[in-house]
Amino acid sequence: MARETQIHRSGRFVCLQIWRTRTVFFKAVCLFFFVSLILSVPYQASALSPEEDANIRVYEDTGPSVVNIVSTTLSYDFFYNIVPSTGTGSGVIIDKRGFIITNYHVIEDARSVEVTFFDGTRYKAEVVGLDAGDDLAVLKVKAPSAKLRPVQMGDSSGLKVGQKVLAIGNPFGLESTLTVGIVSSLGRTMRAANGKLIRGIIQTDAAINPGNSGGPLLDSEGRMIGVNTAIFSPVEGSIGIGFTIPVNTVKKLLPQLLDKGYVSRAWVGITGQTIDADDAKALSLPSAGILVAEVFKAGPGGKAGIRGSKKKIRLGNMVVASGGDLIVSVNSKPVRSMDEFNSYMESFEVGSVITLGTYRDSALLNVKVKLEEMPRER
């Protein structure tokens, strides 16, 4: 009986050991599968901040409104063979009719223009309007309505230095890129390709590289507040100084660009040289102002009797006009430079009558000029 009891106890011990072994094995298997499950799940980043969420929302909402633009121009090599070359930039869809805003310099002298949408589809574009003076251009594509995602126009009049802005561009035709920054300065002045000063420019530190030209600058709600146009950089890359044409300028000029294909501007029909106080003293002139160098006889100034230069003389390292009228005011407002004179002209409509305060042979005259439309650049 004792022997049977011993055997029985030994059997229970062996069974218990087997059960314990199986339990350890079971635990090991469970642990293995648990670790494998953890490793198979993609790593999830920590929760995004409210600002990051806002950036993502603006990018996802507005990115499809931004397109890549490739323009093809023709030039001649040394042997007068025609050589095609391409340039690239960005643009932004502004309505469901297929109109796209970009920079003038992006499609300047282009023989053909092609637009790539956010999904990679490409369309030939027609140039509808050009304005070299404000570096703006309007294109039109025939694309399905579903692909046309117009940007929401904002208001650039109430911008503040320091407020957050986002720049979106499509420089490579692959996918839109996003950079974030602030408004660094307001009311900047930039010279366009045709020499005209563009005033009221927005400066931003949001990175704007050459291929991003023509893309939108957005506020934190995703509304377009400007069209990115240029960077200031000695290395042809962003160093935190970018320039943007205000959206209010775009909205002001857009009707003319769509209707006429160009912007009508008032014109006096003269060229002149800026004369400062030192120059005036050296030339024995009664005042600083604008020395009229040339008058287009068929233009408004010629019709009003404005006189141009009769000869040129050397003044230090400069050659200046001599003998022409000296304009010192526009409607009684002093004018001290040709840039300032041109700025005054921008405030007048075609057909306006202005009074030019002009010195001629030391006598001050008030010459009335009826402004006409500036001839279009060919």
Contacts in CASP RR format, 6 or more apart in sequence:
PFRMAT RR
TARGET T0000
AUTHOR 0000-0000-0000
METHOD contacts of the structure
MODEL  1
MARETQIHRSGRFVCLQIWRTRTVFFKAVCLFFFVSLILSVPYQASALSP
EEDANIRVYEDTGPSVVNIVSTTLSYDFFYNIVPSTGTGSGVIIDKRGFI
ITNYHVIEDARSVEVTFFDGTRYKAEVVGLDAGDDLAVLKVKAPSAKLRP
VQMGDSSGLKVGQKVLAIGNPFGLESTLTVGIVSSLGRTMRAANGKLIRG
IIQTDAAINPGNSGGPLLDSEGRMIGVNTAIFSPVEGSIGIGFTIPVNTV
KKLLPQLLDKGYVSRAWVGITGQTIDADDAKALSLPSAGILVAEVFKAGP
GGKAGIRGSKKKIRLGNMVVASGGDLIVSVNSKPVRSMDEFNSYMESFEV
GSVITLGTYRDSALLNVKVKLEEMPRER
48 56 0 8 1.000
54 220 0 8 1.000
55 166 0 8 1.000
55 178 0 8 1.000
55 180 0 8 1.000
58 166 0 8 1.000
58 178 0 8 1.000
58 218 0 8 1.000
58 220 0 8 1.000
58 221 0 8 1.000
58 222 0 8 1.000
59 166 0 8 1.000
59 168 0 8 1.000
59 176 0 8 1.000
59 178 0 8 1.000
61 222 0 8 1.000
62 151 0 8 1.000
62 152 0 8 1.000
62 168 0 8 1.000
62 216 0 8 1.000
62 218 0 8 1.000
62 222 0 8 1.000
63 118 0 8 1.000
63 149 0 8 1.000
63 168 0 8 1.000
63 176 0 8 1.000
64 117 0 8 1.000
64 118 0 8 1.000
64 119 0 8 1.000
64 149 0 8 1.000
64 176 0 8 1.000
65 92 0 8 1.000
65 93 0 8 1.000
65 149 0 8 1.000
65 150 0 8 1.000
65 151 0 8 1.000
65 216 0 8 1.000
66 90 0 8 1.000
66 91 0 8 1.000
66 92 0 8 1.000
66 93 0 8 1.000
66 118 0 8 1.000
66 151 0 8 1.000
66 168 0 8 1.000
66 169 0 8 1.000
66 170 0 8 1.000
66 176 0 8 1.000
66 215 0 8 1.000
66 216 0 8 1.000
67 90 0 8 1.000
67 91 0 8 1.000
67 92 0 8 1.000
67 93 0 8 1.000
67 100 0 8 1.000
67 115 0 8 1.000
67 116 0 8 1.000
67 117 0 8 1.000
67 118 0 8 1.000
67 170 0 8 1.000
68 88 0 8 1.000
68 89 0 8 1.000
68 90 0 8 1.000
68 91 0 8 1.000
68 115 0 8 1.000
68 116 0 8 1.000
68 170 0 8 1.000
68 171 0 8 1.000
68 172 0 8 1.000
68 173 0 8 1.000
68 174 0 8 1.000
69 88 0 8 1.000
69 89 0 8 1.000
69 90 0 8 1.000
69 91 0 8 1.000
69 100 0 8 1.000
69 102 0 8 1.000
69 106 0 8 1.000
69 107 0 8 1.000
69 113 0 8 1.000
69 114 0 8 1.000
69 115 0 8 1.000
69 116 0 8 1.000
69 125 0 8 1.000
69 139 0 8 1.000
69 214 0 8 1.000
70 86 0 8 1.000
70 87 0 8 1.000
70 88 0 8 1.000
70 89 0 8 1.000
70 113 0 8 1.000
70 114 0 8 1.000
70 115 0 8 1.000
70 116 0 8 1.000
71 86 0 8 1.000
71 87 0 8 1.000
71 88 0 8 1.000
71 106 0 8 1.000
71 107 0 8 1.000
71 108 0 8 1.000
71 110 0 8 1.000
71 112 0 8 1.000
71 113 0 8 1.000
71 114 0 8 1.000
72 84 0 8 1.000
72 85 0 8 1.000
72 86 0 8 1.000
72 87 0 8 1.000
72 110 0 8 1.000
72 111 0 8 1.000
72 112 0 8 1.000
72 113 0 8 1.000
72 114 0 8 1.000
73 84 0 8 1.000
73 85 0 8 1.000
73 86 0 8 1.000
73 87 0 8 1.000
73 108 0 8 1.000
73 109 0 8 1.000
73 110 0 8 1.000
73 111 0 8 1.000
74 82 0 8 1.000
74 83 0 8 1.000
74 84 0 8 1.000
74 85 0 8 1.000
74 111 0 8 1.000
75 82 0 8 1.000
75 83 0 8 1.000
75 85 0 8 1.000
76 82 0 8 1.000
76 83 0 8 1.000
77 83 0 8 1.000
84 111 0 8 1.000
87 106 0 8 1.000
88 106 0 8 1.000
88 171 0 8 1.000
88 172 0 8 1.000
88 211 0 8 1.000
89 102 0 8 1.000
89 103 0 8 1.000
89 106 0 8 1.000
89 170 0 8 1.000
89 171 0 8 1.000
89 210 0 8 1.000
89 211 0 8 1.000
89 212 0 8 1.000
89 213 0 8 1.000
89 214 0 8 1.000
89 215 0 8 1.000
90 102 0 8 1.000
90 106 0 8 1.000
90 168 0 8 1.000
90 169 0 8 1.000
90 170 0 8 1.000
90 171 0 8 1.000
90 211 0 8 1.000
90 212 0 8 1.000
90 213 0 8 1.000
90 214 0 8 1.000
90 215 0 8 1.000
90 228 0 8 1.000
91 100 0 8 1.000
91 101 0 8 1.000
91 102 0 8 1.000
91 106 0 8 1.000
91 115 0 8 1.000
91 139 0 8 1.000
91 169 0 8 1.000
91 170 0 8 1.000
91 214 0 8 1.000
91 215 0 8 1.000
91 216 0 8 1.000
92 100 0 8 1.000
92 101 0 8 1.000
92 102 0 8 1.000
92 151 0 8 1.000
92 214 0 8 1.000
92 215 0 8 1.000
92 216 0 8 1.000
92 224 0 8 1.000
92 227 0 8 1.000
93 99 0 8 1.000
93 100 0 8 1.000
93 148 0 8 1.000
93 149 0 8 1.000
93 150 0 8 1.000
93 151 0 8 1.000
94 100 0 8 1.000
94 101 0 8 1.000
94 150 0 8 1.000
94 151 0 8 1.000
94 153 0 8 1.000
94 254 0 8 1.000
95 148 0 8 1.000
95 150 0 8 1.000
96 145 0 8 1.000
96 148 0 8 1.000
96 150 0 8 1.000
97 140 0 8 1.000
97 148 0 8 1.000
98 140 0 8 1.000
98 141 0 8 1.000
98 142 0 8 1.000
98 143 0 8 1.000
98 148 0 8 1.000
99 128 0 8 1.000
99 138 0 8 1.000
99 139 0 8 1.000
99 140 0 8 1.000
99 258 0 8 1.000
100 115 0 8 1.000
100 125 0 8 1.000
100 138 0 8 1.000
100 139 0 8 1.000
100 140 0 8 1.000
100 141 0 8 1.000
101 136 0 8 1.000
101 137 0 8 1.000
101 138 0 8 1.000
101 214 0 8 1.000
101 227 0 8 1.000
101 250 0 8 1.000
101 254 0 8 1.000
102 136 0 8 1.000
102 137 0 8 1.000
102 138 0 8 1.000
102 139 0 8 1.000
102 213 0 8 1.000
102 214 0 8 1.000
102 215 0 8 1.000
102 227 0 8 1.000
103 135 0 8 1.000
103 136 0 8 1.000
103 137 0 8 1.000
103 213 0 8 1.000
103 214 0 8 1.000
103 227 0 8 1.000
103 229 0 8 1.000
104 130 0 8 1.000
104 131 0 8 1.000
104 132 0 8 1.000
104 133 0 8 1.000
104 134 0 8 1.000
104 135 0 8 1.000
104 136 0 8 1.000
104 137 0 8 1.000
104 192 0 8 1.000
104 193 0 8 1.000
105 135 0 8 1.000
105 193 0 8 1.000
105 213 0 8 1.000
105 229 0 8 1.000
106 137 0 8 1.000
106 213 0 8 1.000
106 214 0 8 1.000
107 113 0 8 1.000
107 127 0 8 1.000
107 137 0 8 1.000
107 139 0 8 1.000
108 132 0 8 1.000
108 193 0 8 1.000
110 127 0 8 1.000
112 124 0 8 1.000
113 124 0 8 1.000
113 125 0 8 1.000
113 126 0 8 1.000
113 127 0 8 1.000
113 139 0 8 1.000
114 122 0 8 1.000
114 123 0 8 1.000
114 124 0 8 1.000
114 125 0 8 1.000
115 122 0 8 1.000
115 123 0 8 1.000
115 124 0 8 1.000
115 125 0 8 1.000
115 139 0 8 1.000
115 141 0 8 1.000
116 122 0 8 1.000
116 170 0 8 1.000
116 173 0 8 1.000
117 123 0 8 1.000
117 143 0 8 1.000
117 147 0 8 1.000
118 149 0 8 1.000
118 170 0 8 1.000
118 175 0 8 1.000
118 176 0 8 1.000
119 147 0 8 1.000
120 173 0 8 1.000
121 143 0 8 1.000
121 147 0 8 1.000
123 141 0 8 1.000
123 142 0 8 1.000
123 143 0 8 1.000
124 141 0 8 1.000
125 139 0 8 1.000
125 140 0 8 1.000
125 141 0 8 1.000
126 139 0 8 1.000
126 140 0 8 1.000
126 141 0 8 1.000
127 137 0 8 1.000
127 138 0 8 1.000
127 139 0 8 1.000
128 138 0 8 1.000
128 139 0 8 1.000
128 140 0 8 1.000
128 257 0 8 1.000
128 258 0 8 1.000
128 261 0 8 1.000
129 137 0 8 1.000
129 138 0 8 1.000
129 257 0 8 1.000
129 258 0 8 1.000
129 261 0 8 1.000
129 262 0 8 1.000
130 136 0 8 1.000
130 137 0 8 1.000
130 138 0 8 1.000
130 257 0 8 1.000
130 261 0 8 1.000
130 262 0 8 1.000
131 137 0 8 1.000
131 253 0 8 1.000
131 257 0 8 1.000
131 262 0 8 1.000
131 263 0 8 1.000
132 192 0 8 1.000
132 193 0 8 1.000
132 194 0 8 1.000
132 196 0 8 1.000
132 377 0 8 1.000
133 192 0 8 1.000
133 193 0 8 1.000
133 194 0 8 1.000
133 195 0 8 1.000
133 196 0 8 1.000
133 198 0 8 1.000
133 263 0 8 1.000
134 192 0 8 1.000
134 196 0 8 1.000
134 198 0 8 1.000
134 245 0 8 1.000
134 249 0 8 1.000
134 253 0 8 1.000
134 263 0 8 1.000
135 192 0 8 1.000
135 193 0 8 1.000
135 198 0 8 1.000
135 229 0 8 1.000
135 230 0 8 1.000
135 245 0 8 1.000
136 227 0 8 1.000
136 245 0 8 1.000
136 249 0 8 1.000
136 250 0 8 1.000
136 253 0 8 1.000
136 257 0 8 1.000
137 257 0 8 1.000
138 254 0 8 1.000
138 257 0 8 1.000
138 258 0 8 1.000
138 261 0 8 1.000
151 216 0 8 1.000
151 223 0 8 1.000
151 224 0 8 1.000
152 222 0 8 1.000
152 223 0 8 1.000
152 224 0 8 1.000
153 223 0 8 1.000
153 224 0 8 1.000
153 247 0 8 1.000
153 251 0 8 1.000
154 219 0 8 1.000
154 223 0 8 1.000
154 224 0 8 1.000
154 225 0 8 1.000
154 247 0 8 1.000
155 223 0 8 1.000
155 225 0 8 1.000
155 247 0 8 1.000
155 248 0 8 1.000
156 202 0 8 1.000
156 225 0 8 1.000
156 226 0 8 1.000
156 246 0 8 1.000
156 247 0 8 1.000
156 248 0 8 1.000
156 249 0 8 1.000
157 248 0 8 1.000
159 183 0 8 1.000
159 186 0 8 1.000
159 202 0 8 1.000
159 225 0 8 1.000
160 183 0 8 1.000
161 182 0 8 1.000
161 183 0 8 1.000
161 184 0 8 1.000
161 185 0 8 1.000
161 186 0 8 1.000
162 182 0 8 1.000
162 183 0 8 1.000
162 184 0 8 1.000
163 182 0 8 1.000
163 183 0 8 1.000
163 219 0 8 1.000
163 220 0 8 1.000
164 180 0 8 1.000
164 181 0 8 1.000
164 182 0 8 1.000
164 219 0 8 1.000
164 220 0 8 1.000
165 180 0 8 1.000
165 181 0 8 1.000
165 182 0 8 1.000
165 183 0 8 1.000
165 204 0 8 1.000
165 206 0 8 1.000
165 217 0 8 1.000
165 218 0 8 1.000
165 219 0 8 1.000
165 220 0 8 1.000
165 225 0 8 1.000
166 178 0 8 1.000
166 179 0 8 1.000
166 180 0 8 1.000
166 181 0 8 1.000
166 206 0 8 1.000
166 217 0 8 1.000
166 218 0 8 1.000
166 219 0 8 1.000
166 220 0 8 1.000
166 222 0 8 1.000
167 178 0 8 1.000
167 179 0 8 1.000
167 180 0 8 1.000
167 181 0 8 1.000
167 204 0 8 1.000
167 206 0 8 1.000
167 207 0 8 1.000
167 208 0 8 1.000
167 212 0 8 1.000
167 215 0 8 1.000
167 216 0 8 1.000
167 217 0 8 1.000
167 218 0 8 1.000
167 228 0 8 1.000
168 176 0 8 1.000
168 177 0 8 1.000
168 178 0 8 1.000
168 215 0 8 1.000
168 216 0 8 1.000
168 218 0 8 1.000
169 176 0 8 1.000
169 177 0 8 1.000
169 178 0 8 1.000
169 211 0 8 1.000
169 212 0 8 1.000
169 214 0 8 1.000
169 215 0 8 1.000
169 216 0 8 1.000
169 228 0 8 1.000
170 176 0 8 1.000
170 177 0 8 1.000
170 215 0 8 1.000
171 177 0 8 1.000
171 209 0 8 1.000
171 210 0 8 1.000
171 211 0 8 1.000
171 212 0 8 1.000
177 212 0 8 1.000
179 206 0 8 1.000
179 207 0 8 1.000
179 208 0 8 1.000
179 238 0 8 1.000
180 206 0 8 1.000
181 204 0 8 1.000
181 205 0 8 1.000
181 206 0 8 1.000
182 204 0 8 1.000
182 205 0 8 1.000
182 206 0 8 1.000
183 202 0 8 1.000
183 203 0 8 1.000
183 204 0 8 1.000
184 203 0 8 1.000
184 204 0 8 1.000
184 205 0 8 1.000
184 240 0 8 1.000
184 241 0 8 1.000
184 242 0 8 1.000
185 202 0 8 1.000
185 203 0 8 1.000
186 200 0 8 1.000
186 202 0 8 1.000
186 203 0 8 1.000
187 199 0 8 1.000
187 200 0 8 1.000
187 201 0 8 1.000
187 202 0 8 1.000
187 203 0 8 1.000
188 200 0 8 1.000
188 201 0 8 1.000
188 202 0 8 1.000
188 203 0 8 1.000
188 243 0 8 1.000
189 197 0 8 1.000
189 198 0 8 1.000
189 199 0 8 1.000
189 200 0 8 1.000
189 201 0 8 1.000
190 197 0 8 1.000
190 198 0 8 1.000
190 201 0 8 1.000
190 229 0 8 1.000
190 230 0 8 1.000
190 243 0 8 1.000
191 197 0 8 1.000
191 198 0 8 1.000
192 198 0 8 1.000
194 377 0 8 1.000
196 342 0 8 1.000
197 339 0 8 1.000
197 342 0 8 1.000
197 343 0 8 1.000
198 245 0 8 1.000
199 343 0 8 1.000
200 246 0 8 1.000
200 249 0 8 1.000
201 243 0 8 1.000
201 244 0 8 1.000
201 245 0 8 1.000
201 246 0 8 1.000
202 217 0 8 1.000
202 225 0 8 1.000
202 226 0 8 1.000
202 243 0 8 1.000
202 244 0 8 1.000
202 245 0 8 1.000
202 246 0 8 1.000
203 241 0 8 1.000
203 242 0 8 1.000
203 243 0 8 1.000
203 244 0 8 1.000
204 217 0 8 1.000
204 240 0 8 1.000
204 242 0 8 1.000
204 243 0 8 1.000
204 244 0 8 1.000
205 240 0 8 1.000
205 241 0 8 1.000
205 242 0 8 1.000
206 217 0 8 1.000
206 240 0 8 1.000
206 242 0 8 1.000
207 238 0 8 1.000
207 240 0 8 1.000
208 228 0 8 1.000
208 230 0 8 1.000
208 231 0 8 1.000
208 238 0 8 1.000
208 242 0 8 1.000
208 243 0 8 1.000
208 244 0 8 1.000
209 231 0 8 1.000
209 237 0 8 1.000
209 238 0 8 1.000
210 231 0 8 1.000
210 236 0 8 1.000
210 237 0 8 1.000
212 228 0 8 1.000
213 228 0 8 1.000
213 229 0 8 1.000
213 230 0 8 1.000
214 227 0 8 1.000
214 228 0 8 1.000
214 229 0 8 1.000
215 227 0 8 1.000
215 228 0 8 1.000
216 224 0 8 1.000
216 226 0 8 1.000
216 227 0 8 1.000
216 228 0 8 1.000
217 224 0 8 1.000
217 225 0 8 1.000
217 226 0 8 1.000
217 227 0 8 1.000
217 228 0 8 1.000
217 244 0 8 1.000
218 224 0 8 1.000
218 225 0 8 1.000
219 225 0 8 1.000
224 247 0 8 1.000
225 244 0 8 1.000
225 246 0 8 1.000
225 247 0 8 1.000
226 244 0 8 1.000
226 245 0 8 1.000
226 246 0 8 1.000
226 247 0 8 1.000
226 250 0 8 1.000
227 244 0 8 1.000
227 245 0 8 1.000
227 247 0 8 1.000
227 250 0 8 1.000
228 242 0 8 1.000
228 243 0 8 1.000
228 244 0 8 1.000
229 243 0 8 1.000
229 244 0 8 1.000
229 245 0 8 1.000
230 242 0 8 1.000
230 243 0 8 1.000
231 237 0 8 1.000
231 238 0 8 1.000
231 239 0 8 1.000
231 240 0 8 1.000
231 241 0 8 1.000
231 242 0 8 1.000
231 243 0 8 1.000
232 239 0 8 1.000
232 241 0 8 1.000
232 242 0 8 1.000
232 243 0 8 1.000
233 239 0 8 1.000
233 241 0 8 1.000
253 263 0 8 1.000
256 262 0 8 1.000
256 263 0 8 1.000
256 264 0 8 1.000
257 263 0 8 1.000
262 376 0 8 1.000
264 350 0 8 1.000
264 373 0 8 1.000
264 374 0 8 1.000
265 345 0 8 1.000
265 346 0 8 1.000
265 350 0 8 1.000
265 373 0 8 1.000
265 374 0 8 1.000
266 345 0 8 1.000
266 346 0 8 1.000
266 348 0 8 1.000
266 349 0 8 1.000
266 350 0 8 1.000
266 351 0 8 1.000
266 352 0 8 1.000
266 371 0 8 1.000
266 372 0 8 1.000
266 373 0 8 1.000
266 374 0 8 1.000
267 299 0 8 1.000
267 300 0 8 1.000
267 345 0 8 1.000
267 350 0 8 1.000
267 371 0 8 1.000
267 372 0 8 1.000
267 373 0 8 1.000
267 374 0 8 1.000
267 375 0 8 1.000
268 299 0 8 1.000
268 300 0 8 1.000
268 301 0 8 1.000
268 306 0 8 1.000
268 345 0 8 1.000
268 356 0 8 1.000
268 369 0 8 1.000
268 371 0 8 1.000
269 295 0 8 1.000
269 296 0 8 1.000
269 299 0 8 1.000
269 300 0 8 1.000
269 301 0 8 1.000
269 302 0 8 1.000
270 292 0 8 1.000
270 293 0 8 1.000
270 294 0 8 1.000
270 295 0 8 1.000
270 296 0 8 1.000
270 301 0 8 1.000
270 302 0 8 1.000
270 306 0 8 1.000
270 308 0 8 1.000
271 292 0 8 1.000
271 293 0 8 1.000
271 294 0 8 1.000
272 290 0 8 1.000
272 291 0 8 1.000
272 292 0 8 1.000
272 293 0 8 1.000
272 294 0 8 1.000
272 321 0 8 1.000
272 338 0 8 1.000
273 290 0 8 1.000
273 291 0 8 1.000
273 293 0 8 1.000
273 320 0 8 1.000
273 321 0 8 1.000
273 338 0 8 1.000
274 289 0 8 1.000
274 290 0 8 1.000
274 336 0 8 1.000
274 337 0 8 1.000
274 338 0 8 1.000
274 339 0 8 1.000
275 283 0 8 1.000
275 285 0 8 1.000
275 288 0 8 1.000
275 289 0 8 1.000
275 290 0 8 1.000
275 291 0 8 1.000
275 320 0 8 1.000
275 326 0 8 1.000
276 288 0 8 1.000
276 336 0 8 1.000
277 288 0 8 1.000
279 285 0 8 1.000
279 288 0 8 1.000
279 315 0 8 1.000
279 320 0 8 1.000
280 286 0 8 1.000
280 287 0 8 1.000
280 288 0 8 1.000
280 289 0 8 1.000
282 315 0 8 1.000
283 291 0 8 1.000
283 313 0 8 1.000
283 315 0 8 1.000
283 320 0 8 1.000
283 322 0 8 1.000
285 291 0 8 1.000
285 326 0 8 1.000
285 359 0 8 1.000
286 326 0 8 1.000
286 359 0 8 1.000
286 362 0 8 1.000
287 326 0 8 1.000
287 328 0 8 1.000
287 359 0 8 1.000
288 328 0 8 1.000
288 336 0 8 1.000
289 326 0 8 1.000
289 327 0 8 1.000
289 328 0 8 1.000
289 335 0 8 1.000
289 336 0 8 1.000
289 337 0 8 1.000
290 326 0 8 1.000
290 327 0 8 1.000
290 328 0 8 1.000
290 335 0 8 1.000
290 337 0 8 1.000
290 338 0 8 1.000
290 341 0 8 1.000
291 309 0 8 1.000
291 320 0 8 1.000
291 321 0 8 1.000
291 322 0 8 1.000
291 323 0 8 1.000
291 324 0 8 1.000
291 325 0 8 1.000
291 326 0 8 1.000
292 306 0 8 1.000
292 307 0 8 1.000
292 308 0 8 1.000
292 309 0 8 1.000
292 321 0 8 1.000
292 324 0 8 1.000
292 325 0 8 1.000
292 326 0 8 1.000
292 327 0 8 1.000
293 308 0 8 1.000
293 309 0 8 1.000
293 321 0 8 1.000
293 324 0 8 1.000
294 308 0 8 1.000
294 309 0 8 1.000
294 321 0 8 1.000
295 301 0 8 1.000
295 302 0 8 1.000
295 305 0 8 1.000
295 306 0 8 1.000
295 307 0 8 1.000
295 308 0 8 1.000
296 302 0 8 1.000
299 372 0 8 1.000
300 369 0 8 1.000
300 370 0 8 1.000
300 371 0 8 1.000
300 372 0 8 1.000
301 369 0 8 1.000
303 369 0 8 1.000
303 370 0 8 1.000
304 356 0 8 1.000
304 367 0 8 1.000
304 368 0 8 1.000
304 369 0 8 1.000
304 370 0 8 1.000
305 367 0 8 1.000
306 325 0 8 1.000
306 356 0 8 1.000
306 358 0 8 1.000
306 367 0 8 1.000
306 369 0 8 1.000
307 323 0 8 1.000
307 324 0 8 1.000
307 325 0 8 1.000
307 360 0 8 1.000
308 321 0 8 1.000
308 323 0 8 1.000
308 324 0 8 1.000
308 325 0 8 1.000
309 321 0 8 1.000
309 322 0 8 1.000
309 323 0 8 1.000
309 324 0 8 1.000
310 322 0 8 1.000
310 323 0 8 1.000
310 324 0 8 1.000
311 321 0 8 1.000
311 322 0 8 1.000
311 323 0 8 1.000
312 319 0 8 1.000
312 320 0 8 1.000
312 321 0 8 1.000
312 322 0 8 1.000
313 319 0 8 1.000
313 320 0 8 1.000
313 322 0 8 1.000
314 320 0 8 1.000
324 360 0 8 1.000
325 358 0 8 1.000
325 359 0 8 1.000
325 360 0 8 1.000
326 358 0 8 1.000
326 359 0 8 1.000
326 360 0 8 1.000
327 335 0 8 1.000
327 341 0 8 1.000
327 356 0 8 1.000
327 357 0 8 1.000
327 358 0 8 1.000
328 334 0 8 1.000
328 335 0 8 1.000
328 357 0 8 1.000
328 358 0 8 1.000
328 359 0 8 1.000
328 364 0 8 1.000
329 335 0 8 1.000
329 356 0 8 1.000
329 357 0 8 1.000
330 341 0 8 1.000
330 344 0 8 1.000
330 354 0 8 1.000
330 355 0 8 1.000
330 356 0 8 1.000
330 357 0 8 1.000
331 344 0 8 1.000
331 354 0 8 1.000
331 355 0 8 1.000
332 355 0 8 1.000
333 344 0 8 1.000
335 341 0 8 1.000
335 344 0 8 1.000
345 371 0 8 1.000
348 354 0 8 1.000
348 371 0 8 1.000
349 371 0 8 1.000
350 371 0 8 1.000
350 372 0 8 1.000
350 373 0 8 1.000
351 370 0 8 1.000
351 371 0 8 1.000
351 372 0 8 1.000
352 370 0 8 1.000
352 371 0 8 1.000
353 368 0 8 1.000
353 369 0 8 1.000
353 370 0 8 1.000
353 371 0 8 1.000
354 368 0 8 1.000
354 369 0 8 1.000
354 371 0 8 1.000
355 366 0 8 1.000
355 367 0 8 1.000
355 368 0 8 1.000
355 369 0 8 1.000
356 366 0 8 1.000
356 367 0 8 1.000
356 368 0 8 1.000
356 369 0 8 1.000
357 364 0 8 1.000
357 365 0 8 1.000
357 366 0 8 1.000
357 367 0 8 1.000
358 364 0 8 1.000
358 365 0 8 1.000
358 366 0 8 1.000
358 367 0 8 1.000
359 365 0 8 1.000
END
